[in-house]
Amino acid sequence: MTETAPEIQTCPFCYTEMDARADVCPSCQATKDTTPEWAKRFDIYKTGVIAVIIGLGLMFIDGKGILWWGSPFVLIGGFFLFRAHKFDVSEVLWHRKE
């Protein structure tokens, strides 16, 4: 039977080793950002939706449907919406009150 060593992490501020499940450093009281991934991606989705709405508004603001005014906004917004799940939001951020 093999015993595995407990997983540890290192505080990025004071370099104290602690349990990997810890959210607060015992030495310097730095806190780990525990925001779920869906909430981190929400800003990307929100940016895409706003860009698409602005683009559609510019396309049809005068009733004639001039596509070239809003097309860049719709394309950029569509890109954000299409690629939002590919953005890397897995980086763990630590915060410390100074």
N, CA, C and O atoms as CSV, one atom per row, in Angstrom:
chain,resi,resn,atom,element,x,y,z
A,1,MET,N,N,0.823,-1.160,0.000
A,1,MET,CA,C,0.000,0.000,0.000
A,1,MET,C,C,0.887,1.250,0.000
A,1,MET,O,O,1.780,1.398,0.834
A,2,THR,N,N,0.624,2.122,-0.933
A,2,THR,CA,C,1.448,3.321,-1.052
A,2,THR,C,C,0.701,4.538,-0.508
A,2,THR,O,O,-0.475,4.755,-0.798
A,3,GLU,N,N,1.390,5.284,0.249
A,3,GLU,CA,C,0.801,6.511,0.756
A,3,GLU,C,C,1.205,7.660,-0.165
A,3,GLU,O,O,2.367,7.787,-0.551
A,4,THR,N,N,0.249,8.470,-0.499
A,4,THR,CA,C,0.560,9.621,-1.340
A,4,THR,C,C,0.714,10.843,-0.446
A,4,THR,O,O,0.020,10.988,0.560
A,5,ALA,N,N,1.610,11.692,-0.823
A,5,ALA,CA,C,1.834,12.912,-0.063
A,5,ALA,C,C,0.644,13.853,-0.265
A,5,ALA,O,O,0.080,13.914,-1.357
A,6,PRO,N,N,0.267,14.575,0.770
A,6,PRO,CA,C,-0.841,15.511,0.601
A,6,PRO,C,C,-0.454,16.610,-0.397
A,6,PRO,O,O,0.693,17.056,-0.441
A,7,GLU,N,N,-1.429,17.028,-1.185
A,7,GLU,CA,C,-1.163,18.078,-2.164
A,7,GLU,C,C,-0.973,19.404,-1.440
A,7,GLU,O,O,-1.690,19.733,-0.496
A,8,ILE,N,N,0.010,20.149,-1.912
A,8,ILE,CA,C,0.290,21.444,-1.298
A,8,ILE,C,C,0.322,22.520,-2.375
A,8,ILE,O,O,0.519,22.239,-3.558
A,9,GLN,N,N,0.126,23.742,-1.939
A,9,GLN,CA,C,0.267,24.896,-2.815
A,9,GLN,C,C,1.120,25.922,-2.099
A,9,GLN,O,O,1.282,25.867,-0.880
A,10,THR,N,N,1.657,26.844,-2.849
A,10,THR,CA,C,2.515,27.864,-2.277
A,10,THR,C,C,1.862,29.228,-2.447
A,10,THR,O,O,1.365,29.552,-3.526
A,11,CYS,N,N,1.861,30.005,-1.412
A,11,CYS,CA,C,1.318,31.363,-1.466
A,11,CYS,C,C,2.208,32.201,-2.383
A,11,CYS,O,O,3.428,32.191,-2.220
A,12,PRO,N,N,1.624,32.932,-3.351
A,12,PRO,CA,C,2.445,33.725,-4.270
A,12,PRO,C,C,3.055,34.975,-3.629
A,12,PRO,O,O,3.918,35.609,-4.235
A,13,PHE,N,N,2.629,35.340,-2.427
A,13,PHE,CA,C,3.148,36.540,-1.770
A,13,PHE,C,C,4.246,36.227,-0.768
A,13,PHE,O,O,5.311,36.843,-0.798
A,14,CYS,N,N,3.991,35.264,0.129
A,14,CYS,CA,C,4.970,34.992,1.186
A,14,CYS,C,C,5.647,33.626,1.024
A,14,CYS,O,O,6.512,33.265,1.821
A,15,TYR,N,N,5.261,32.883,0.011
A,15,TYR,CA,C,5.839,31.576,-0.313
A,15,TYR,C,C,5.686,30.540,0.796
A,15,TYR,O,O,6.530,29.656,0.942
A,16,THR,N,N,4.626,30.645,1.568
A,16,THR,CA,C,4.320,29.667,2.597
A,16,THR,C,C,3.639,28.471,1.946
A,16,THR,O,O,2.729,28.639,1.134
A,17,GLU,N,N,4.069,27.281,2.293
A,17,GLU,CA,C,3.406,26.079,1.785
A,17,GLU,C,C,2.202,25.775,2.654
A,17,GLU,O,O,2.269,25.827,3.883
A,18,MET,N,N,1.080,25.450,1.979
A,18,MET,CA,C,-0.165,25.163,2.697
A,18,MET,C,C,-0.928,24.094,1.944
A,18,MET,O,O,-0.542,23.700,0.843
A,19,ASP,N,N,-2.002,23.629,2.537
A,19,ASP,CA,C,-2.856,22.624,1.925
A,19,ASP,C,C,-3.437,23.168,0.619
A,19,ASP,O,O,-3.757,24.353,0.522
A,20,ALA,N,N,-3.571,22.301,-0.379
A,20,ALA,CA,C,-4.059,22.725,-1.700
A,20,ALA,C,C,-5.504,23.199,-1.659
A,20,ALA,O,O,-5.932,23.944,-2.540
A,21,ARG,N,N,-6.257,22.783,-0.658
A,21,ARG,CA,C,-7.661,23.188,-0.559
A,21,ARG,C,C,-7.847,24.507,0.182
A,21,ARG,O,O,-8.970,25.006,0.266
A,22,ALA,N,N,-6.785,25.078,0.715
A,22,ALA,CA,C,-6.891,26.312,1.506
A,22,ALA,C,C,-7.223,27.501,0.605
A,22,ALA,O,O,-6.695,27.625,-0.500
A,23,ASP,N,N,-8.107,28.371,1.095
A,23,ASP,CA,C,-8.480,29.581,0.365
A,23,ASP,C,C,-7.829,30.829,0.956
A,23,ASP,O,O,-7.856,31.895,0.340
A,24,VAL,N,N,-7.245,30.702,2.145
A,24,VAL,CA,C,-6.598,31.829,2.810
A,24,VAL,C,C,-5.224,31.378,3.297
A,24,VAL,O,O,-5.085,30.312,3.897
A,25,CYS,N,N,-4.218,32.199,3.032
A,25,CYS,CA,C,-2.865,31.883,3.500
A,25,CYS,C,C,-2.795,32.103,5.010
A,25,CYS,O,O,-3.216,33.153,5.496
A,26,PRO,N,N,-2.274,31.139,5.753
A,26,PRO,CA,C,-2.207,31.301,7.208
A,26,PRO,C,C,-1.188,32.346,7.656
A,26,PRO,O,O,-1.289,32.857,8.772
A,27,SER,N,N,-0.220,32.672,6.821
A,27,SER,CA,C,0.809,33.634,7.222
A,27,SER,C,C,0.439,35.074,6.903
A,27,SER,O,O,0.449,35.931,7.786
A,28,CYS,N,N,0.111,35.345,5.634
A,28,CYS,CA,C,-0.108,36.737,5.226
A,28,CYS,C,C,-1.578,37.074,4.985
A,28,CYS,O,O,-1.897,38.207,4.624
A,29,GLN,N,N,-2.468,36.117,5.176
A,29,GLN,CA,C,-3.912,36.313,5.011
A,29,GLN,C,C,-4.335,36.666,3.581
A,29,GLN,O,O,-5.387,37.275,3.384
A,30,ALA,N,N,-3.535,36.294,2.589
A,30,ALA,CA,C,-3.933,36.475,1.186
A,30,ALA,C,C,-5.075,35.511,0.889
A,30,ALA,O,O,-5.089,34.388,1.393
A,31,THR,N,N,-6.032,35.947,0.073
A,31,THR,CA,C,-7.190,35.113,-0.231
A,31,THR,C,C,-7.186,34.704,-1.696
A,31,THR,O,O,-6.769,35.459,-2.575
A,32,LYS,N,N,-7.660,33.495,-1.932
A,32,LYS,CA,C,-7.758,32.958,-3.285
A,32,LYS,C,C,-9.117,33.337,-3.869
A,32,LYS,O,O,-10.139,33.261,-3.187
A,33,ASP,N,N,-9.117,33.741,-5.126
A,33,ASP,CA,C,-10.365,34.063,-5.815
A,33,ASP,C,C,-11.091,32.759,-6.114
A,33,ASP,O,O,-10.580,31.917,-6.853
A,34,THR,N,N,-12.276,32.588,-5.546
A,34,THR,CA,C,-13.026,31.341,-5.723
A,34,THR,C,C,-14.235,31.531,-6.627
A,34,THR,O,O,-15.217,30.798,-6.514
A,35,THR,N,N,-14.168,32.509,-7.523
A,35,THR,CA,C,-15.261,32.749,-8.457
A,35,THR,C,C,-15.366,31.565,-9.416
A,35,THR,O,O,-14.352,31.143,-9.971
A,36,PRO,N,N,-16.574,31.016,-9.627
A,36,PRO,CA,C,-16.709,29.888,-10.552
A,36,PRO,C,C,-16.414,30.315,-11.991
A,36,PRO,O,O,-16.512,31.492,-12.340
A,37,GLU,N,N,-16.049,29.327,-12.818
A,37,GLU,CA,C,-15.652,29.631,-14.195
A,37,GLU,C,C,-16.780,30.266,-14.997
A,37,GLU,O,O,-16.519,31.132,-15.832
A,38,TRP,N,N,-18.027,29.858,-14.769
A,38,TRP,CA,C,-19.123,30.436,-15.543
A,38,TRP,C,C,-19.253,31.924,-15.266
A,38,TRP,O,O,-19.607,32.692,-16.161
A,39,ALA,N,N,-18.970,32.340,-14.039
A,39,ALA,CA,C,-19.071,33.755,-13.702
A,39,ALA,C,C,-17.927,34.554,-14.327
A,39,ALA,O,O,-18.105,35.719,-14.684
A,40,LYS,N,N,-16.751,33.929,-14.459
A,40,LYS,CA,C,-15.635,34.602,-15.115
A,40,LYS,C,C,-15.916,34.785,-16.607
A,40,LYS,O,O,-15.511,35.785,-17.200
A,41,ARG,N,N,-16.604,33.825,-17.207
A,41,ARG,CA,C,-16.929,33.919,-18.631
A,41,ARG,C,C,-18.126,34.829,-18.900
A,41,ARG,O,O,-18.343,35.225,-20.045
A,42,PHE,N,N,-18.892,35.163,-17.892
A,42,PHE,CA,C,-20.091,35.976,-18.067
A,42,PHE,C,C,-19.758,37.320,-18.718
A,42,PHE,O,O,-20.514,37.785,-19.572
A,43,ASP,N,N,-18.647,37.953,-18.336
A,43,ASP,CA,C,-18.254,39.229,-18.931
A,43,ASP,C,C,-17.972,39.088,-20.419
A,43,ASP,O,O,-18.263,40.000,-21.193
A,44,ILE,N,N,-17.414,37.963,-20.825
A,44,ILE,CA,C,-17.140,37.744,-22.247
A,44,ILE,C,C,-18.449,37.608,-23.008
A,44,ILE,O,O,-18.607,38.203,-24.074
A,45,TYR,N,N,-19.391,36.831,-22.477
A,45,TYR,CA,C,-20.693,36.693,-23.122
A,45,TYR,C,C,-21.427,38.038,-23.163
A,45,TYR,O,O,-22.052,38.381,-24.167
A,46,LYS,N,N,-21.347,38.791,-22.070
A,46,LYS,CA,C,-22.022,40.085,-22.003
A,46,LYS,C,C,-21.457,41.038,-23.056
A,46,LYS,O,O,-22.216,41.756,-23.706
A,47,THR,N,N,-20.137,41.052,-23.232
A,47,THR,CA,C,-19.516,41.895,-24.245
A,47,THR,C,C,-19.989,41.516,-25.641
A,47,THR,O,O,-20.268,42.388,-26.464
A,48,GLY,N,N,-20.079,40.215,-25.908
A,48,GLY,CA,C,-20.548,39.760,-27.211
A,48,GLY,C,C,-21.983,40.158,-27.491
A,48,GLY,O,O,-22.297,40.599,-28.597
A,49,VAL,N,N,-22.855,40.010,-26.513
A,49,VAL,CA,C,-24.264,40.355,-26.695
A,49,VAL,C,C,-24.421,41.858,-26.911
A,49,VAL,O,O,-25.194,42.281,-27.771
A,50,ILE,N,N,-23.702,42.660,-26.147
A,50,ILE,CA,C,-23.796,44.116,-26.304
A,50,ILE,C,C,-23.309,44.535,-27.688
A,50,ILE,O,O,-23.928,45.387,-28.327
A,51,ALA,N,N,-22.214,43.951,-28.157
A,51,ALA,CA,C,-21.702,44.294,-29.493
A,51,ALA,C,C,-22.695,43.907,-30.579
A,51,ALA,O,O,-22.879,44.662,-31.533
A,52,VAL,N,N,-23.337,42.752,-30.459
A,52,VAL,CA,C,-24.327,42.333,-31.459
A,52,VAL,C,C,-25.531,43.270,-31.439
A,52,VAL,O,O,-26.032,43.644,-32.500
A,53,ILE,N,N,-26.001,43.651,-30.267
A,53,ILE,CA,C,-27.153,44.557,-30.172
A,53,ILE,C,C,-26.821,45.918,-30.782
A,53,ILE,O,O,-27.630,46.484,-31.518
A,54,ILE,N,N,-25.633,46.443,-30.478
A,54,ILE,CA,C,-25.223,47.718,-31.075
A,54,ILE,C,C,-25.133,47.587,-32.595
A,54,ILE,O,O,-25.577,48.476,-33.322
A,55,GLY,N,N,-24.567,46.499,-33.067
A,55,GLY,CA,C,-24.452,46.290,-34.505
A,55,GLY,C,C,-25.798,46.203,-35.194
A,55,GLY,O,O,-25.993,46.810,-36.248
A,56,LEU,N,N,-26.729,45.462,-34.619
A,56,LEU,CA,C,-28.061,45.352,-35.212
A,56,LEU,C,C,-28.783,46.694,-35.171
A,56,LEU,O,O,-29.518,47.038,-36.096
A,57,GLY,N,N,-28.572,47.446,-34.101
A,57,GLY,CA,C,-29.169,48.773,-34.018
A,57,GLY,C,C,-28.621,49.700,-35.091
A,57,GLY,O,O,-29.372,50.455,-35.708
A,58,LEU,N,N,-27.309,49.644,-35.315
A,58,LEU,CA,C,-26.710,50.488,-36.351
A,58,LEU,C,C,-27.149,50.062,-37.756
A,58,LEU,O,O,-27.263,50.902,-38.648
A,59,MET,N,N,-27.389,48.795,-37.950
A,59,MET,CA,C,-27.795,48.307,-39.272
A,59,MET,C,C,-29.177,48.813,-39.652
A,59,MET,O,O,-29.435,49.124,-40.815
A,60,PHE,N,N,-30.054,48.894,-38.680
A,60,PHE,CA,C,-31.448,49.188,-39.004
A,60,PHE,C,C,-31.937,50.478,-38.361
A,60,PHE,O,O,-33.142,50.650,-38.174
A,61,ILE,N,N,-31.026,51.392,-38.016
A,61,ILE,CA,C,-31.422,52.615,-37.330
A,61,ILE,C,C,-32.213,53.554,-38.244
A,61,ILE,O,O,-33.104,54.257,-37.768
A,62,ASP,N,N,-31.913,53.579,-39.519
A,62,ASP,CA,C,-32.613,54.493,-40.415
A,62,ASP,C,C,-33.730,53.810,-41.192
A,62,ASP,O,O,-34.395,54.442,-42.013
A,63,GLY,N,N,-33.933,52.545,-40.942
A,63,GLY,CA,C,-35.010,51.817,-41.611
A,63,GLY,C,C,-34.655,51.307,-42.991
A,63,GLY,O,O,-35.441,50.579,-43.598
A,64,LYS,N,N,-33.486,51.672,-43.503
A,64,LYS,CA,C,-33.089,51.226,-44.831
A,64,LYS,C,C,-32.237,49.951,-44.776
A,64,LYS,O,O,-32.047,49.284,-45.793
A,65,GLY,N,N,-31.741,49.627,-43.621
A,65,GLY,CA,C,-30.957,48.405,-43.475
A,65,GLY,C,C,-29.571,48.507,-44.082
A,65,GLY,O,O,-29.160,47.630,-44.842
A,66,ILE,N,N,-28.854,49.557,-43.760
A,66,ILE,CA,C,-27.493,49.724,-44.270
A,66,ILE,C,C,-26.589,48.771,-43.492
A,66,ILE,O,O,-26.317,48.994,-42.313
A,67,LEU,N,N,-26.132,47.725,-44.142
A,67,LEU,CA,C,-25.396,46.670,-43.456
A,67,LEU,C,C,-23.986,47.059,-43.048
A,67,LEU,O,O,-23.483,46.536,-42.053
A,68,TRP,N,N,-23.346,47.928,-43.752
A,68,TRP,CA,C,-21.936,48.164,-43.480
A,68,TRP,C,C,-21.686,48.941,-42.205
A,68,TRP,O,O,-20.563,48.905,-41.701
A,69,TRP,N,N,-22.672,49.647,-41.646
A,69,TRP,CA,C,-22.481,50.355,-40.385
A,69,TRP,C,C,-22.359,49.400,-39.203
A,69,TRP,O,O,-21.497,49.581,-38.343
A,70,GLY,N,N,-23.198,48.410,-39.159
A,70,GLY,CA,C,-23.230,47.541,-37.993
A,70,GLY,C,C,-22.526,46.221,-38.162
A,70,GLY,O,O,-22.348,45.484,-37.192
A,71,SER,N,N,-22.122,45.908,-39.380
A,71,SER,CA,C,-21.495,44.606,-39.639
A,71,SER,C,C,-20.279,44.324,-38.768
A,71,SER,O,O,-20.163,43.219,-38.238
A,72,PRO,N,N,-19.356,45.293,-38.597
A,72,PRO,CA,C,-18.197,44.987,-37.734
A,72,PRO,C,C,-18.600,44.648,-36.297
A,72,PRO,O,O,-18.017,43.759,-35.677
A,73,PHE,N,N,-19.598,45.359,-35.774
A,73,PHE,CA,C,-20.043,45.077,-34.404
A,73,PHE,C,C,-20.653,43.684,-34.298
A,73,PHE,O,O,-20.387,42.953,-33.343
A,74,VAL,N,N,-21.472,43.322,-35.281
A,74,VAL,CA,C,-22.105,42.004,-35.266
A,74,VAL,C,C,-21.048,40.916,-35.400
A,74,VAL,O,O,-21.127,39.895,-34.717
A,75,LEU,N,N,-20.062,41.116,-36.268
A,75,LEU,CA,C,-19.011,40.113,-36.446
A,75,LEU,C,C,-18.158,39.962,-35.189
A,75,LEU,O,O,-17.858,38.844,-34.770
A,76,ILE,N,N,-17.773,41.076,-34.593
A,76,ILE,CA,C,-16.959,41.005,-33.373
A,76,ILE,C,C,-17.759,40.386,-32.222
A,76,ILE,O,O,-17.243,39.554,-31.476
A,77,GLY,N,N,-19.021,40.800,-32.087
A,77,GLY,CA,C,-19.865,40.221,-31.041
A,77,GLY,C,C,-20.084,38.736,-31.250
A,77,GLY,O,O,-20.058,37.956,-30.298
A,78,GLY,N,N,-20.301,38.345,-32.505
A,78,GLY,CA,C,-20.448,36.924,-32.813
A,78,GLY,C,C,-19.188,36.141,-32.504
A,78,GLY,O,O,-19.257,35.006,-32.033
A,79,PHE,N,N,-18.031,36.746,-32.769
A,79,PHE,CA,C,-16.764,36.094,-32.442
A,79,PHE,C,C,-16.655,35.863,-30.941
A,79,PHE,O,O,-16.276,34.776,-30.504
A,80,PHE,N,N,-16.987,36.885,-30.146
A,80,PHE,CA,C,-16.935,36.730,-28.688
A,80,PHE,C,C,-17.893,35.637,-28.222
A,80,PHE,O,O,-17.534,34.817,-27.377
A,81,LEU,N,N,-19.099,35.620,-28.763
A,81,LEU,CA,C,-20.071,34.614,-28.345
A,81,LEU,C,C,-19.649,33.212,-28.769
A,81,LEU,O,O,-19.846,32.249,-28.029
A,82,PHE,N,N,-19.071,33.101,-29.955
A,82,PHE,CA,C,-18.665,31.789,-30.467
A,82,PHE,C,C,-17.446,31.242,-29.734
A,82,PHE,O,O,-17.355,30.037,-29.498
A,83,ARG,N,N,-16.506,32.117,-29.372
A,83,ARG,CA,C,-15.247,31.676,-28.776
A,83,ARG,C,C,-15.181,31.819,-27.253
A,83,ARG,O,O,-14.140,31.535,-26.660
A,84,ALA,N,N,-16.260,32.248,-26.615
A,84,ALA,CA,C,-16.218,32.508,-25.172
A,84,ALA,C,C,-15.867,31.264,-24.375
A,84,ALA,O,O,-15.193,31.367,-23.350
A,85,HIS,N,N,-16.305,30.093,-24.817
A,85,HIS,CA,C,-16.008,28.875,-24.059
A,85,HIS,C,C,-14.557,28.447,-24.215
A,85,HIS,O,O,-14.097,27.583,-23.470
A,86,LYS,N,N,-13.822,29.025,-25.161
A,86,LYS,CA,C,-12.419,28.663,-25.374
A,86,LYS,C,C,-11.455,29.540,-24.579
A,86,LYS,O,O,-10.285,29.186,-24.438
A,87,PHE,N,N,-11.920,30.676,-24.058
A,87,PHE,CA,C,-11.040,31.556,-23.302
A,87,PHE,C,C,-10.592,30.864,-22.020
A,87,PHE,O,O,-11.385,30.207,-21.346
A,88,ASP,N,N,-9.312,31.021,-21.693
A,88,ASP,CA,C,-8.752,30.377,-20.512
A,88,ASP,C,C,-9.043,31.218,-19.278
A,88,ASP,O,O,-8.506,32.315,-19.124
A,89,VAL,N,N,-9.889,30.704,-18.408
A,89,VAL,CA,C,-10.216,31.396,-17.163
A,89,VAL,C,C,-9.814,30.543,-15.958
A,89,VAL,O,O,-10.317,30.740,-14.852
A,90,SER,N,N,-8.910,29.602,-16.183
A,90,SER,CA,C,-8.554,28.671,-15.119
A,90,SER,C,C,-7.461,29.206,-14.192
A,90,SER,O,O,-7.162,28.577,-13.177
A,91,GLU,N,N,-6.862,30.344,-14.516
A,91,GLU,CA,C,-5.803,30.878,-13.678
A,91,GLU,C,C,-6.358,31.255,-12.304
A,91,GLU,O,O,-7.381,31.933,-12.205
A,92,VAL,N,N,-5.687,30.818,-11.266
A,92,VAL,CA,C,-6.116,31.111,-9.900
A,92,VAL,C,C,-5.493,32.431,-9.478
A,92,VAL,O,O,-4.272,32.587,-9.491
A,93,LEU,N,N,-6.328,33.363,-9.110
A,93,LEU,CA,C,-5.853,34.672,-8.687
A,93,LEU,C,C,-5.860,34.771,-7.167
A,93,LEU,O,O,-6.785,34.299,-6.505
A,94,TRP,N,N,-4.834,35.379,-6.634
A,94,TRP,CA,C,-4.734,35.621,-5.201
A,94,TRP,C,C,-4.784,37.127,-4.963
A,94,TRP,O,O,-4.263,37.903,-5.764
A,95,HIS,N,N,-5.402,37.533,-3.878
A,95,HIS,CA,C,-5.534,38.943,-3.528
A,95,HIS,C,C,-5.041,39.151,-2.103
A,95,HIS,O,O,-5.239,38.309,-1.228
A,96,ARG,N,N,-4.399,40.283,-1.896
A,96,ARG,CA,C,-3.921,40.612,-0.550
A,96,ARG,C,C,-4.169,42.083,-0.289
A,96,ARG,O,O,-3.878,42.930,-1.134
A,97,LYS,N,N,-4.705,42.384,0.877
A,97,LYS,CA,C,-4.921,43.778,1.245
A,97,LYS,C,C,-3.593,44.385,1.634
A,97,LYS,O,O,-2.874,43.841,2.473
A,98,GLU,N,N,-3.273,45.488,1.039
A,98,GLU,CA,C,-1.996,46.163,1.311
A,98,GLU,C,C,-2.225,47.311,2.250
A,98,GLU,O,O,-1.280,48.013,2.609
